[in-house]
Amino acid sequence: FSSTDKWEQSFSQYILAQDQLRQKSPGRAFDILQKITEDHPQFPESYYHLAQAGKVLEKVVTPYLERYSSLCKAITPRERKKYALEPQLCTYLK
């Protein structure tokens, strides 16, 4: 697999995780998102949604939100292009 193929595969998992969250399956979403953060540690949105799933599971989510924030603040044009499949990239940054 090229890194692009690997990213596209992970992105489809990311979409699945969001569906799991909407369907009230935060545990499943959390597991999927954790795998994505391992494979693509620079993808900010996975940390944001990990925090959303974690809140429902009553986990400590501060580290995920901090990681999301720091990644978004430091995102490069190249990373923006790489993660362009996600139109909401870093839109939750406060």
N, C-alpha and C positions, 0 to 999 in steps of 0.2 A: 504493500500500500504506500502511496505517496502521502506526505503529511496532509495534503488537501483532502484526499479520500478519508483519511483517519478523522480529520476534523468534521467532514460531512456526516460520517457515521456517528460521531459524538453529538453533533448538532441534532440529528434525528432522535437520539436518546434524550437530549435536553428538552425537545418538544414533548416527548413522551412523559418526562418528569413533570412538566407543567400540566399536562393532562391529568396525571396522577394527583397532583395538588388540587386541581379543580374538582376531581372526583372524590375528594376527601380520603386519599390514600397517601398521607404525608410520609409514612415509613418507607414505602416503595419509592416515592419521589426523592427522599433523602438519600437512599442507597444509590440511586442512579446518579444523582448530582455529586455525591462524594467521589464516585468513579470518574466522572468528568473532570473534577478538580485535580484528580491524580494524573489524568491523561493530558489535560490542558490547564495547567495551573495559572496561566496568564488570562484566562477567559473570565472577566469580571462577573457576568450575569449568573454564572453557576453559583457563585458565593451568595449573591443576593437571594436567589431562590432557595438555596440551602438554608439560609436564615429564616425564610418564610416557612419552610417545612419544619425546621427546628423549633420555631415558636410553637407550632401546633403540638409538637412532640415534647414540649416543655424542656428543651435543651437550652444550654447557654449559647446564645447566637452572636454575642458581641464580636468574637474573633472573625466570624464570617463577614459581618457588616464592615468591620475595620479593613479586612482584606479587599472587599469590594470597593470601598472608598479609596484605598491607596492605589489599587490597580487603575481605577478610573482617572484618578488625578495624574497618573504617570503614563496613560495610554499613548502609544505612538501612532502616527498615521499608518504605518505598516500593519500594526495590530488592528487598527480600525478596519483596514481593508480586509485583513484575514477573517475577522469576525463579522463581516458585513451581512452575513445571513441573518443576524439579529438586529432588526431595525430599532429596537429599544436600547441598544448598547449604551450603558451608563446614564440612562434617563432618570434613574432613581437617586442619583447622587444629590445630596442636599448641600 
